[in-house]
Amino acid sequence: MQSYSLTHLKELESESIFVLREVAAQFENPVMLFSGGKDSIVMFHLARKAFFPGKVPFPLLHVDTGHNFPETIDFRDKLMSETGAELIVGSVQQSIDEGKVVEEKGFNASRNALQTVTLLESLEKGKYDAAMGGGRRDEEKARAKERFFSHRDEFGQWDPKNQRPELWNIFNGKKNMGEHFRVFPISNWTEMDVWQYILLENIAIPNLYLSHERMVFERDGVLLADTEYIERRENEIPEMRTVRFRTIGDMTCTGAVESHANDLEKIIEEVSATRVTERGARSDDKRSEAAMEDRKKQGYF
Amino acid sequence: MTKEHGYLDMDLLRFTTAGSVDDGKSTLIGRMLYDSKSIFTDQMEAIEQASKKSGVEAEVNLALLTDGLRSEREQGITIDVAYRYFATPKRKFIIADTPGHIQYTRNMVTGASTANLAIILVDARHGLVEQTARHSFIASLLKIPHIVYCVNKMDLVDYNEDRFEEIKDQLEAFSSKLEVNDIRFIPISALKGDNVVHKSTNMGWYEGSTLMYTLENIHISGDENHIDCRFPVQYVVRPQSTEYHDYRGYAGRVAGGVFKKGDDVVILPSGFTSKIAAIDTFTGEVDQAFAPMSVTLRLDDDIDIGRGDMIVRPNNQPEVSQDVDMMICWMSERPIMANGKYAIKHTSKDARCIVKEIQYKVDINTLHRLEDDKDIKMNDIARIRIRTTSPLFYDRYSRNRVTGSVILIDEATNETVGAGMIVE
């Protein structure tokens, strides 16, 4: 007898494609948030699958802090031109120049928190009623309670105590004027699933994820890239090390790990052996135990 | 196949955990994550810190691993369904972790709606209590295919075999009233780790599997309906590009049965017939599609088909009706309104409905029908009859969880207020 079963990656893929198609069907003007990180790359790959042979029926939005790794931006631009996708860029620098946000000062200054303002402004400007993000529930405890379809009020806020129940695979995207949804198509994927899928599907990723030589310095146990965007203390001496990044975000808060994993198979081996979560090297999450929860309530990704 | 490629053989088990407040549910989940080495050092450090802060216990409190939001930690309770993930070399697991008290029914129904398996915790000292009955009823109502009763805290009854057998008899007698196909019983101690991941040395008399072995090996591919072909059309793909000028594909996720190229099909509600010309995916055509695959169907004939329509086989069609009886779990602080109007979602179809009749409320502790109690409030379960503005194409929920489920939505607030399981 033939067995009708799917592997876990195929089942996750099918679920995510279902969610992406629901977004296209239920919303008038959706947008996909794209950071150039592996999660948004996988999400975009799934969107191409969902609407094939049609084009992805929504634009991508990148909130650019101005402090991105140049490799990320190059990768993004190449992917867009190869796939013909439409890209919109929201600029944190512009929000600063227009006086809408004030840049943090000091050694731990980061534009990470400022992104929320630029994001909400970009969503409002484009009149988007749904913004898809590559957030995963395994990433962080505040995300573990996030819905696939997450309702946001007219201020873009998340109210964790008043979420709509989400049953079976029936998604309720109904809303009032001015409200919008955040949708997380890869909610049920883990970091390991994402890497296995990238390998299985042979998906291109920025080379920042692979082991390379880079000038870095250590701060609070985290290796940070030596860049003009971070002010170093006197005792913080940069040196050349063999590193890779497990997540890709703003240069000012994304830590590297020492690694010799220079291909996907080795990364998967490393991820399965590692004992620290991928956000363990994100100093933005270390600000307090509930840092992510607070940022999410305000409308962060 | 190399070791790194072992994941290509892994499948996915979704389960939910139910237990009353002090049954040790969080400890059990913490134990599974800890003993399967799914806890990272920074998570460990964070809970070590939090353990110190709460000052309740000197050693690390595994239960804190599952505590999410700050407001929850401050109050020492869990507010909402949380999803947790771990994997062993055999399977990937998704746990829908539901809180034990506030809005319990609503949360457990939510967590149970996507689960293949439910773990129901029973305190070895107390045996079958009212909450156990409630958890069992909800699991059977939601048609979770497999139920595992974990008789926990065996360490507190001296790992006594007679006590375990006594509780097992109670549970067997009770669960015979429920419609569940696969029920198992495991004596454990989540706190000490007996029979969770590692076989207990304190209960040599127990010859069955550990909980983890059960989760890894339970047969789940038969849980989907592979008999009745159901394809709710979700989205119409029309590229209108030069390369795919006349392409018209119907995108959706198979809700039941096996579709093959060349199959005769009928489209609901129009009743037009056609044949499957191709089953498309991004990586090319496939010969067949079964639940829960997401694919795109092309048909031989040019027929007007849109979202909300359903593609089925001529010789096996779903019920088509505007009058539907269902069990409903109410999820809103505003009680259900007799003759009230609601928006309804069923597969990819949107409609409106009116509550024609509230037939009875179920006492979820005793399973008695309360024919005179028509006051349906949050966390209540009732049998109702609705009439919809246009026909639904449905199967009984016990036959198909996808085509047998609906949600009701309050048209004023847009909130999801009811979860319905179609009876007939």
HADDOCK unambig.tbl for C-alpha pairs under 7 A between the chains (distance, minus, plus):
assign (segid A and resid 4 and name CA) (segid B and resid 221 and name CA) 6.70 0.50 0.50
assign (segid A and resid 4 and name CA) (segid B and resid 290 and name CA) 6.98 0.50 0.50
assign (segid A and resid 5 and name CA) (segid B and resid 221 and name CA) 5.55 0.50 0.50
assign (segid A and resid 6 and name CA) (segid B and resid 11 and name CA) 6.66 0.50 0.50
assign (segid A and resid 7 and name CA) (segid B and resid 8 and name CA) 6.59 0.50 0.50
assign (segid A and resid 7 and name CA) (segid B and resid 9 and name CA) 6.18 0.50 0.50
assign (segid A and resid 7 and name CA) (segid B and resid 10 and name CA) 5.55 0.50 0.50
assign (segid A and resid 7 and name CA) (segid B and resid 11 and name CA) 4.55 0.50 0.50
assign (segid A and resid 8 and name CA) (segid B and resid 10 and name CA) 5.86 0.50 0.50
assign (segid A and resid 8 and name CA) (segid B and resid 11 and name CA) 4.31 0.50 0.50
assign (segid A and resid 8 and name CA) (segid B and resid 12 and name CA) 4.81 0.50 0.50
assign (segid A and resid 8 and name CA) (segid B and resid 92 and name CA) 6.80 0.50 0.50
assign (segid A and resid 14 and name CA) (segid B and resid 293 and name CA) 5.59 0.50 0.50
assign (segid A and resid 14 and name CA) (segid B and resid 294 and name CA) 5.01 0.50 0.50
assign (segid A and resid 17 and name CA) (segid B and resid 294 and name CA) 6.67 0.50 0.50
assign (segid A and resid 18 and name CA) (segid B and resid 253 and name CA) 6.56 0.50 0.50
assign (segid A and resid 18 and name CA) (segid B and resid 294 and name CA) 6.48 0.50 0.50
assign (segid A and resid 21 and name CA) (segid B and resid 235 and name CA) 6.53 0.50 0.50
assign (segid A and resid 25 and name CA) (segid B and resid 235 and name CA) 6.27 0.50 0.50
assign (segid A and resid 49 and name CA) (segid B and resid 282 and name CA) 5.02 0.50 0.50
assign (segid A and resid 51 and name CA) (segid B and resid 237 and name CA) 6.47 0.50 0.50
assign (segid A and resid 52 and name CA) (segid B and resid 282 and name CA) 5.77 0.50 0.50
assign (segid A and resid 53 and name CA) (segid B and resid 239 and name CA) 6.41 0.50 0.50
assign (segid A and resid 54 and name CA) (segid B and resid 237 and name CA) 6.24 0.50 0.50
assign (segid A and resid 54 and name CA) (segid B and resid 238 and name CA) 6.31 0.50 0.50
assign (segid A and resid 54 and name CA) (segid B and resid 239 and name CA) 4.10 0.50 0.50
assign (segid A and resid 55 and name CA) (segid B and resid 239 and name CA) 6.70 0.50 0.50
assign (segid A and resid 137 and name CA) (segid B and resid 83 and name CA) 6.81 0.50 0.50
assign (segid A and resid 138 and name CA) (segid B and resid 84 and name CA) 6.54 0.50 0.50
assign (segid A and resid 138 and name CA) (segid B and resid 85 and name CA) 6.46 0.50 0.50
assign (segid A and resid 141 and name CA) (segid B and resid 68 and name CA) 5.05 0.50 0.50
assign (segid A and resid 141 and name CA) (segid B and resid 69 and name CA) 6.95 0.50 0.50
assign (segid A and resid 142 and name CA) (segid B and resid 68 and name CA) 6.02 0.50 0.50
assign (segid A and resid 142 and name CA) (segid B and resid 69 and name CA) 5.85 0.50 0.50
assign (segid A and resid 144 and name CA) (segid B and resid 82 and name CA) 5.25 0.50 0.50
assign (segid A and resid 144 and name CA) (segid B and resid 83 and name CA) 5.31 0.50 0.50
assign (segid A and resid 144 and name CA) (segid B and resid 84 and name CA) 6.85 0.50 0.50
assign (segid A and resid 145 and name CA) (segid B and resid 80 and name CA) 6.73 0.50 0.50
assign (segid A and resid 145 and name CA) (segid B and resid 81 and name CA) 6.21 0.50 0.50
assign (segid A and resid 145 and name CA) (segid B and resid 82 and name CA) 4.64 0.50 0.50
assign (segid A and resid 145 and name CA) (segid B and resid 83 and name CA) 6.52 0.50 0.50
assign (segid A and resid 164 and name CA) (segid B and resid 415 and name CA) 6.34 0.50 0.50
assign (segid A and resid 164 and name CA) (segid B and resid 416 and name CA) 6.08 0.50 0.50
assign (segid A and resid 165 and name CA) (segid B and resid 110 and name CA) 6.53 0.50 0.50
assign (segid A and resid 165 and name CA) (segid B and resid 416 and name CA) 6.54 0.50 0.50
assign (segid A and resid 166 and name CA) (segid B and resid 110 and name CA) 6.31 0.50 0.50
assign (segid A and resid 167 and name CA) (segid B and resid 110 and name CA) 5.17 0.50 0.50
assign (segid A and resid 167 and name CA) (segid B and resid 113 and name CA) 5.79 0.50 0.50
assign (segid A and resid 168 and name CA) (segid B and resid 113 and name CA) 5.00 0.50 0.50
assign (segid A and resid 168 and name CA) (segid B and resid 114 and name CA) 5.27 0.50 0.50
assign (segid A and resid 170 and name CA) (segid B and resid 347 and name CA) 6.76 0.50 0.50
assign (segid A and resid 174 and name CA) (segid B and resid 414 and name CA) 5.64 0.50 0.50
assign (segid A and resid 175 and name CA) (segid B and resid 414 and name CA) 6.02 0.50 0.50
assign (segid A and resid 275 and name CA) (segid B and resid 40 and name CA) 4.67 0.50 0.50
assign (segid A and resid 275 and name CA) (segid B and resid 41 and name CA) 5.44 0.50 0.50
assign (segid A and resid 276 and name CA) (segid B and resid 40 and name CA) 4.85 0.50 0.50
assign (segid A and resid 276 and name CA) (segid B and resid 41 and name CA) 5.28 0.50 0.50
assign (segid A and resid 276 and name CA) (segid B and resid 42 and name CA) 5.58 0.50 0.50
assign (segid A and resid 277 and name CA) (segid B and resid 40 and name CA) 5.90 0.50 0.50
assign (segid A and resid 277 and name CA) (segid B and resid 42 and name CA) 6.73 0.50 0.50
assign (segid A and resid 280 and name CA) (segid B and resid 42 and name CA) 6.44 0.50 0.50
assign (segid A and resid 290 and name CA) (segid B and resid 70 and name CA) 6.17 0.50 0.50
assign (segid A and resid 293 and name CA) (segid B and resid 69 and name CA) 6.98 0.50 0.50
